[in-house]
Amino acid sequence: MNKDPNHAKKYGYILLVVLIFLLFILFAPLIVESTGILDSKSMILTYSSYPEKPINHVWNESGYAILNITDDDFEKYPEIKELFLTRDTSIKKSDPRTDNPVLNSVQVLTRQRIDEIREKYCIHRILYWEGEYYQAGIPYS
């Protein structure tokens, strides 16, 4: 028998730490999934053809909002900045061989960020920047 009076107390702490560790291992995937911190989706940019004069958040007859992209958008959403500033400018929408070509694709991380960008820039939005009209999309699945 161990005569150390703290013997049971030490093993109790070790048992508690092991139990907490096992609970963490069991519930970590659930916590990660529920927060969406490991989600990642590609956002794509394509040309759009809406010839009317763009005005910030004005709805055209097709139900799409024309949204002018500004430096404020670039500051708040670096993904939008990367999407536009690194787009493939060699693709011309007047080329008959290109039917809705993807001009660029960037990763958007976390479910919250994906939902935020999708709502503001993708759903029923035509984006206007430097004299051209674009559409951005983030798939749901």
Secondary structure, DSSP 8 states (H G I E B T S, - for coil): ----TTHHHHHHHHHHHHHHHHHHHHHHHHHHHHHTTT-EEEEEEEE----S---TTEE-TTS-EEEE--HHHHHH-HHHHHHHHT--TT--TT-TT-SS-EEEEEEEESHHHHHHHIIIIITTEEEEETTEEEEEE----
